[in-house]
Amino acid sequence: MGKQDSSGFSEAGIAQIAKIGHVRWTICAMLFAATTINYMDRQVLALLKPTLMHSVAEHGIGLTEETFGTVVAFFTLFYALGQLVAGRFVDKVGTRVGYMVIMALWSLSAMGHSLVNSVLQLGIARAFLGIGESGNFPAANKANAEWFPQKERSFSFGIFNCGANVGVILATVLVPIATYRFGWHSAFLITGFFSASWILMWFLKYHKPTEHPTLSAAELAYINQETPEKPGPAMSWIKLFGYRQTWAYAIPKFLTDPIWWFYLYWLPGYFSVKFHLSLVGLGLPILIVYNASAIGSIYGGYLPASFIRLGLSAERSRVAAMTLCACLIVPVFLINYLQADNFGKWAAIGLLSLAAAAHQGWSANLFTTASDMFPRSAVGSATGIGTMAGAVGGFLLAKFAGHLLQITGSYSILFIIAASVYLVSLLINVLLAPGLKRVEIAA
């Protein structure tokens, strides 16, 4: 028997890992970069909210809490509508071409925000951005299913999904600089160079595993270590609704995705109103929350591997990870009892950091259930349905939050919702798809 080091791996095992190769992690890095750009584009508006609430004479556009909610709702509505075709489009044309088209569309839409001068124009620009950004996760999840074995998918998803947090962090640093130096219109242009660079890199570097010029036979065998799938039949998007697994994925997305959108769009406003922070002062709280969520994304994606080592199956490990994350989110309701002082500010940062980190761990595992339950030929479409459901939920929550805050100015009900929906979603997932049973699609 080979000698073991302190990590528990045998020398033979370490040598075998080294021989496998790492091309799949290069693909993961490109997915990470795309998701980073995606969330930089989204976060600009949330950071500029206090600035845009100024009157036109004060270099704003007269945004209010209610119209901000409406603008966010416009984005999420068209993001949801985009899901009707995004996942199917990627399944049809392939991940390589589909992702390039998607990136080009959302990047041009994001830069188009620099031309707006009214709330109506802002809403129109957000609608186009929603259509473009709707394709990011269906394309990324399909690439993840193509390039990673089942046991690594939630971990790899956690890594590239971490780009959401890095995108928010970069936007938090760059938007105030651009705004103070060149005005708020310029802040919407900051990702254009990154987008163009990514499209070129993706075109040059991305291929299917079986067509990749530098992928070793050992790594290809590792990627396909589960029972090889026969090429699946093309399946109409509408037929997927007949499977319980679709609903087990889509309903939790409908309930929990809006909470992330709530954090994304309303946390800067919450800290600004509750603790009277300026655009520059918002930087530290937002950076802490999203750095914590980046850790949650990576570690949450790695959690199933930890449970597998304890003897659980891959499917039970996924559910166990989701259960732990759902429980860690519950304490966020305590934010309602904090005072508007320095202690209250840091306590709020701590509670939101834990909740955001646990959400990202939840999200990494929930997303991966689509590739656990559906064959690769249908993963893009199934992911699109779930992401659409999440966007519909985000649309409804945006309208509700904007109206509620305009009337009451209180975030209490919103944080109670944020604390409770994950356990409800977990119960729905377990009841509809016990053991994450795989869909069998007949030819």
LINTA-V679002 format. One record per residue. N is the residue number from 1. RES is the residue in one letter. SS is DSSP state (H for helix, E for strand, - for the rest). PHI is phi in whole degrees, -180 to 180 (none if undefined). NEAR is the number of other C-alpha atoms within 8 Angstrom. Layout:
N,RES,SS,PHI,NEAR  N,RES,SS,PHI,NEAR
This chain:
1,M,-,none,2  2,G,-,-69,6  3,K,-,-66,6  4,Q,E,-108,9  5,D,-,-91,8  6,S,-,-67,5  7,S,-,-81,5  8,G,-,99,6  9,F,-,-90,9  10,S,E,-77,10  11,E,H,-60,10  12,A,H,-65,7  13,G,H,-66,8  14,I,H,-65,9  15,A,H,-63,8  16,Q,H,-65,8  17,I,H,-60,8  18,A,H,-63,7  19,K,H,-74,7  20,I,H,-63,10  21,G,-,107,10  22,H,-,-140,7  23,V,H,-60,9  24,R,H,-61,8  25,W,H,-77,8  26,T,H,-66,8  27,I,H,-62,10  28,C,H,-59,12  29,A,H,-63,9  30,M,H,-70,10  31,L,H,-65,10  32,F,H,-60,13  33,A,H,-63,11  34,A,H,-63,13  35,T,H,-68,15  36,T,H,-61,15  37,I,H,-62,13  38,N,H,-56,12  39,Y,H,-81,13  40,M,H,-61,14  41,D,H,-62,12  42,R,H,-70,8  43,Q,H,-76,14  44,V,H,-54,13  45,L,H,-63,8  46,A,H,-61,12  47,L,H,-70,11  48,L,H,-87,10  49,K,H,-51,11  50,P,H,-60,9  51,T,H,-67,9  52,L,H,-72,12  53,M,-,-77,11  54,H,-,-69,13  55,S,-,-73,11  56,V,H,-59,8  57,A,H,-63,6  58,E,H,-100,6  59,H,-,71,9  60,G,-,-115,12  61,I,-,-131,12  62,G,-,74,11  63,L,-,-66,13  64,T,-,-122,8  65,E,H,-58,10  66,E,H,-71,11  67,T,H,-71,10  68,F,H,-62,11  69,G,H,-59,14  70,T,H,-67,12  71,V,H,-63,12  72,V,H,-62,13  73,A,H,-64,13  74,F,H,-58,14  75,F,H,-60,16  76,T,H,-69,14  77,L,H,-63,13  78,F,H,-74,12  79,Y,H,-62,17  80,A,H,-65,17  81,L,H,-63,10  82,G,H,-62,14  83,Q,H,-66,14  84,L,H,-60,11  85,V,H,-121,9  86,A,H,-62,13  87,G,H,-63,17  88,R,H,-64,12  89,F,H,-60,10  90,V,H,-67,15  91,D,H,-63,13  92,K,H,-78,6  93,V,H,-93,8  94,G,-,97,9  95,T,H,-68,11  96,R,H,-64,10  97,V,H,-73,10  98,G,H,-59,12  99,Y,H,-68,12  100,M,H,-63,11  101,V,H,-63,8  102,I,H,-62,12  103,M,H,-61,14  104,A,H,-62,11  105,L,H,-65,10  106,W,H,-73,14  107,S,H,-70,14  108,L,H,-63,9  109,S,H,-65,13  110,A,H,-62,13  111,M,H,-68,11  112,G,H,-63,10  113,H,H,-61,12  114,S,H,-68,11  115,L,H,-96,6  116,V,-,-79,10  117,N,-,-139,7  118,S,-,-153,8  119,V,H,-64,11  120,L,H,-61,6  121,Q,H,-63,9  122,L,H,-63,12  123,G,H,-63,13  124,I,H,-66,9  125,A,H,-62,13  126,R,H,-67,15  127,A,H,-62,14  128,F,H,-66,12  129,L,H,-63,15  130,G,H,-61,17  131,I,H,-62,15  132,G,H,-67,15  133,E,H,-73,12  134,S,-,-62,14  135,G,-,-90,15  136,N,H,-61,13  137,F,H,-75,10  138,P,H,-58,17  139,A,H,-69,14  140,A,H,-66,9  141,N,H,-68,15  142,K,H,-68,12  143,A,H,-62,9  144,N,H,-62,12  145,A,H,-68,13  146,E,H,-73,9  147,W,H,-109,11  148,F,-,-130,12  149,P,-,-68,12  150,Q,H,-54,10  151,K,H,-69,7  152,E,H,-104,9  153,R,H,-67,12  154,S,H,-69,15  155,F,H,-68,14  156,S,H,-65,13  157,F,H,-63,14  158,G,H,-59,17  159,I,H,-69,13  160,F,H,-75,13  161,N,H,-68,13  162,C,H,-59,17  163,G,H,-59,16  164,A,H,-60,13  165,N,H,-73,14  166,V,H,-65,12  167,G,H,-61,15  168,V,H,-64,13  169,I,H,-63,12  170,L,H,-63,9  171,A,H,-63,12  172,T,H,-62,14  173,V,H,-80,9  174,L,H,-83,10  175,V,H,-63,11  176,P,H,-60,10  177,I,H,-63,8  178,A,H,-63,12  179,T,H,-66,12  180,Y,H,-72,8  181,R,H,-86,6  182,F,H,-127,8  183,G,-,96,9  184,W,H,-68,12  185,H,H,-59,12  186,S,H,-68,11  187,A,H,-63,13  188,F,-,-80,14  189,L,-,-99,10  190,I,-,-69,8  191,T,-,-98,12  192,G,H,-57,10  193,F,H,-64,7  194,F,H,-62,8  195,S,H,-64,13  196,A,H,-63,9  197,S,H,-65,8  198,W,H,-66,11  199,I,H,-59,11  200,L,H,-65,8  201,M,H,-64,8  202,W,H,-63,11  203,F,H,-61,10  204,L,H,-80,6  205,K,H,-106,6  206,Y,-,-93,9  207,H,-,-145,7  208,K,-,-62,8  209,P,H,-54,9  210,T,H,-71,5  211,E,H,-113,6  212,H,-,-74,9  213,P,-,-71,4  214,T,-,-114,5  215,L,-,-77,10  216,S,-,-77,8  217,A,H,-63,6  218,A,H,-66,9  219,E,H,-72,12  220,L,H,-61,11  221,A,H,-65,8  222,Y,H,-66,9  223,I,H,-63,9  224,N,-,-101,10  225,Q,-,-70,8  226,E,-,-74,6  227,T,-,-55,5  228,P,-,-57,6  229,E,-,-83,6  230,K,-,-74,4  231,P,-,-53,5  232,G,-,-77,11  233,P,-,-71,8  234,A,-,-62,6  235,M,-,-123,7  236,S,-,-65,6  237,W,H,-56,9  238,I,H,-68,6  239,K,H,-69,8  240,L,H,-62,10  241,F,H,-68,9  242,G,H,-81,7  243,Y,-,-102,9  244,R,H,-61,9  245,Q,H,-62,13  246,T,H,-62,13  247,W,H,-72,10  248,A,H,-64,14  249,Y,H,-90,13  250,A,H,-74,13  251,I,H,-66,13  252,P,H,-60,14  253,K,H,-65,13  254,F,H,-59,16  255,L,H,-84,13  256,T,H,-104,13  257,D,H,-57,13  258,P,H,-59,14  259,I,H,-68,10  260,W,H,-64,10  261,W,H,-65,9  262,F,H,-60,12  263,Y,H,-61,9  264,L,H,-62,9  265,Y,H,-95,12  266,W,H,-108,9  267,L,H,-62,10  268,P,H,-58,11  269,G,H,-67,11  270,Y,H,-61,10  271,F,H,-66,11  272,S,H,-66,11  273,V,H,-78,8  274,K,H,-71,7  275,F,H,-118,10  276,H,-,58,7  277,L,-,-94,10  278,S,-,-82,7  279,L,-,-59,10  280,V,-,-71,7  281,G,-,-66,7  282,L,H,-69,12  283,G,H,-58,10  284,L,H,-64,7  285,P,H,-58,8  286,I,H,-66,12  287,L,H,-62,10  288,I,H,-65,10  289,V,H,-60,14  290,Y,H,-82,15  291,N,H,-66,11  292,A,H,-62,12  293,S,H,-68,17  294,A,H,-65,15  295,I,H,-63,10  296,G,H,-62,14  297,S,H,-64,19  298,I,H,-72,13  299,Y,H,-69,11  300,G,H,-62,18  301,G,H,-68,16  302,Y,H,-84,11  303,L,H,-51,12  304,P,H,-56,14  305,A,H,-62,11  306,S,H,-65,8  307,F,H,-70,12  308,I,H,-62,11  309,R,H,-65,7  310,L,-,-83,6  311,G,-,109,6  312,L,-,-80,9  313,S,-,-71,7  314,A,H,-59,10  315,E,H,-69,9  316,R,H,-66,9  317,S,H,-65,14  318,R,H,-62,12  319,V,H,-66,8  320,A,H,-63,10  321,A,H,-64,15  322,M,H,-65,13  323,T,H,-63,10  324,L,H,-61,8  325,C,H,-64,13  326,A,H,-61,14  327,C,H,-69,9  328,L,H,-69,10  329,I,H,-81,15  330,V,H,-52,11  331,P,H,-62,9  332,V,H,-62,14  333,F,H,-65,11  334,L,H,-65,8  335,I,H,-61,10  336,N,H,-68,8  337,Y,H,-103,5  338,L,-,-88,9  339,Q,-,-90,7  340,A,-,-86,8  341,D,-,-121,7  342,N,H,-64,6  343,F,H,-62,7  344,G,H,-61,10  345,K,H,-62,11  346,W,H,-71,8  347,A,H,-66,10  348,A,H,-63,10  349,I,H,-60,11  350,G,H,-65,9  351,L,H,-64,12  352,L,H,-71,10  353,S,H,-64,13  354,L,H,-64,13  355,A,H,-66,13  356,A,H,-67,16  357,A,H,-64,16  358,A,H,-67,16  359,H,H,-61,15  360,Q,H,-66,16  361,G,H,-64,18  362,W,H,-59,13  363,S,H,-63,9  364,A,H,-59,16  365,N,H,-81,14  366,L,H,-64,11  367,F,H,-56,12  368,T,H,-71,12  369,T,H,-62,11  370,A,H,-63,12  371,S,H,-77,13  372,D,H,-70,11  373,M,H,-97,11  374,F,-,-119,12  375,P,-,-67,12  376,R,H,-60,11  377,S,H,-67,10  378,A,H,-120,12  379,V,H,-63,16  380,G,H,-60,16  381,S,H,-68,13  382,A,H,-64,14  383,T,H,-64,14  384,G,H,-61,17  385,I,H,-63,13  386,G,H,-65,14  387,T,H,-67,16  388,M,H,-63,14  389,A,H,-60,13  390,G,H,-62,16  391,A,H,-70,15  392,V,H,-62,12  393,G,H,-62,12  394,G,H,-64,16  395,F,H,-61,15  396,L,H,-65,9  397,L,H,-68,10  398,A,H,-62,13  399,K,H,-63,12  400,F,H,-65,9  401,A,H,-65,10  402,G,H,-60,14  403,H,H,-67,11  404,L,H,-63,10  405,L,H,-70,12  406,Q,H,-65,10  407,I,H,-84,6  408,T,H,-106,6  409,G,-,71,7  410,S,-,-111,7  411,Y,-,-96,9  412,S,H,-57,8  413,I,H,-63,7  414,L,H,-64,8  415,F,H,-74,12  416,I,H,-67,10  417,I,H,-61,8  418,A,H,-60,14  419,A,H,-77,12  420,S,H,-106,9  421,V,H,-73,10  422,Y,H,-71,14  423,L,H,-66,10  424,V,H,-62,8  425,S,H,-64,12  426,L,H,-62,12  427,L,H,-61,8  428,I,H,-62,11  429,N,H,-61,13  430,V,H,-69,11  431,L,H,-72,8  432,L,H,-83,10  433,A,-,-137,11  434,P,H,-59,8  435,G,H,71,7  436,L,H,51,11  437,K,-,-56,8  438,R,-,-76,8  439,V,-,-76,9  440,E,-,-107,6  441,I,-,-102,6  442,A,-,-73,4  443,A,-,-67,4
